[in-house]
Amino acid sequence: MKKSTFRKGLLLFLIILFFGMNVTLSAPGVIIIKNDWWPMFRHDLIHSGYSTADTPETNIVSWSFETGDFVYSSPAVVGGKLYIGSDDGKMYCLDADIGTEIWNFSTGDWADSSPAVFDNKVYFGSVDNNVYCVSAENGSEIWNFTTGGWVYSSPAIFNEMVYIGSWDAKVYCLDAFDGSEIWNFTTGSWVFSSPAIFDGKIYIGSDDGNMYCLNAANGSMIWSYLTEDWVWSSPAVFDGKLYFGSGDWKVYCLDAGTGLKIWNFTTDDWVDSSPAIFDGRVYIGSYDDYVYCLDADDGSEIWNYSTGYFIDSSPAVCDGKVYIGSWNGMVYCLDAYAGTEIWNHHTVDHVRSSPTVCNGKVYIGSGDNNVYCFGDEVVNHRPNPPKIDGPTSGSAGTKYDYVFNSVDPDGDEIYFYILWGDEHVEIWDGPYTSGEDVIFSHTYARQGTFAIEAKAKDTKGLESDWVTLNVTIPRNHAFIFKFNLLDLFIKLFPHQFPILRYILGVM
């Protein structure tokens, strides 16, 4: 047996041993890891932006999830769960297959930082100046660390340490377990860029125009390279080279060990997008509206594709395809080799989030407040539990109106099942339009406390959880008061009883 054949066989055996049944062979020597979780911004510590997972063949929206504001954060997907931040100040955990919310965690401001998932914990920053660590299982806070500025940077976790930048012009290294500061490094301005890590070194850009290489252990500077404008792009490291964009309208390739320039490529506007590296090619977007594919060795242009509007989304490359968003509200799938469009999907607003590819699906956020999942089939969702609005106390024998409203994520029509807490039941009354206020009237014939219980069902048969509203129907105190007062008067003024009876009107 040839050594090369033996090595390939050994490599395949080790990969299958590690990833189990998630590995398939799509062609001789081509290994696809079906899940290939995407645990952090740009997929991995070197920020390759590349995944070996399967990908969808069409632009079918499998599911979408609406947050309370813009979604500029990029998703992390691990263990069947998706984690993503929103400008509504929350970090969300969703079921990656069906898009239902598992938990959310509230920060004090926008959560634009893209999360990193490590050791069943979720790490991310917020514009409230904090870096957070929360439980991946339930979203409970484990620790937070306060910096001196907004935290847009996305964390990288290496060797039980968290690396992240802040708008206080510093790069921080924190203990991953308790959030205590190990070291910090001061740049000349904001740090928007997210760190890449390779060979014990941290690579990160700054608004001061520099790309920095730092010692991961102690934060000492190894080298810096000064561009002609800000560096908000996050670098990628591959084959001894460092790739990133700059506000001076250029894409750079440096020697990762020395910081010396190997080449640069000039676009027609800012380059805040972060590069993806695959098969000797560099993929990156620009504010000049173009997605570029460049030769990784010499920077020569292989192809470009115009979206017609700004691009600061960072591309993901997988299965011979490039996925990227644009400010025109579109998500694109392009042929990685030819640059031709395979499909696109129009969201309602600008797309600055960067795509994540995992387990045959593409995930991305949008300025229309939604997280989108593209897959090969539509997933039906349960309707939201109904909201019940109406009086929580009243009188026996009086009819009261109660308003029921349930929203179906897929826009399906709704049926309601209502238990009034007495002998009356509304059995799947409907259908009603999703989100429509529906009024049901009910009269309680006796005193007591009654639990109104309701659930919704869509036209495909999926049911929501139950919700409850408690209603109290007390005894008529005025009635009791009149009789007590009557008894008193009868005892005090027995001869005037007929007159009092008439005045009180109770006999």
Stockholm file with secondary structure:
# STOCKHOLM 1.0

chainA/1-507         MKKSTFRKGLLLFLIILFFGMNVTLSAPGVIIIKNDWWPMFRHDLIHSGYSTADTPETNIVSWSFETGDFVYSSPAVVGGKLYIGSDDGKMYCLDADIGTEIWNFSTGDWADSSPAVFDNKVYFGSVDNNVYCVSAENGSEIWNFTTGGWVYSSPAIFNEMVYIGSWDAKVYCLDAFDGSEIWNFTTGSWVFSSPAIFDGKIYIGSDDGNMYCLNAANGSMIWSYLTEDWVWSSPAVFDGKLYFGSGDWKVYCLDAGTGLKIWNFTTDDWVDSSPAIFDGRVYIGSYDDYVYCLDADDGSEIWNYSTGYFIDSSPAVCDGKVYIGSWNGMVYCLDAYAGTEIWNHHTVDHVRSSPTVCNGKVYIGSGDNNVYCFGDEVVNHRPNPPKIDGPTSGSAGTKYDYVFNSVDPDGDEIYFYILWGDEHVEIWDGPYTSGEDVIFSHTYARQGTFAIEAKAKDTKGLESDWVTLNVTIPRNHAFIFKFNLLDLFIKLFPHQFPILRYILGVM
#=GR chainA/1-507 SS CCHHHHHHHHHHHHHHHHHGGGEEEEETTEEEESSCCBCSTTSSTTCCCEECSCCCSSCCEEEEEECSSCCCSCCEEETTEEEEECTTSEEEEEETTTCCEEEEEECSSCCCSCCEEETTEEEEECTTSEEEEEETTTCCEEEEEECSSCCCSCCEEETTEEEEECTTSEEEEEETTTCCEEEEEECSSCCCSCCEEETTEEEEECTTSEEEEEETTTCCEEEEEECSSCCCSCCEEETTEEEEECTTSEEEEEETTTCCEEEEEECSSCCCSCCEEETTEEEEECTTSEEEEEETTTCCEEEEEECSSCCCSCCEEETTEEEEECTTSEEEEEETTTCCEEEEEECSSCCCSCCEEETTEEEEECTTSEEEEECSSCCCCCCCCCEEESCSBCCTTCEEEEEEECCCTTCCCEEEEEECSSSCEEEEEEEECTTCCEEEEEECCSCEEEEEEEEEEETTSCBCCCEEEEEEECCCHHHHHHHHHHHHHHHHCGGGHHHHHHHHTCC
#=GC SS_cons         CCHHHHHHHHHHHHHHHHHGGGEEEEETTEEEESSCCBCSTTSSTTCCCEECSCCCSSCCEEEEEECSSCCCSCCEEETTEEEEECTTSEEEEEETTTCCEEEEEECSSCCCSCCEEETTEEEEECTTSEEEEEETTTCCEEEEEECSSCCCSCCEEETTEEEEECTTSEEEEEETTTCCEEEEEECSSCCCSCCEEETTEEEEECTTSEEEEEETTTCCEEEEEECSSCCCSCCEEETTEEEEECTTSEEEEEETTTCCEEEEEECSSCCCSCCEEETTEEEEECTTSEEEEEETTTCCEEEEEECSSCCCSCCEEETTEEEEECTTSEEEEEETTTCCEEEEEECSSCCCSCCEEETTEEEEECTTSEEEEECSSCCCCCCCCCEEESCSBCCTTCEEEEEEECCCTTCCCEEEEEECSSSCEEEEEEEECTTCCEEEEEECCSCEEEEEEEEEEETTSCBCCCEEEEEEECCCHHHHHHHHHHHHHHHHCGGGHHHHHHHHTCC
//
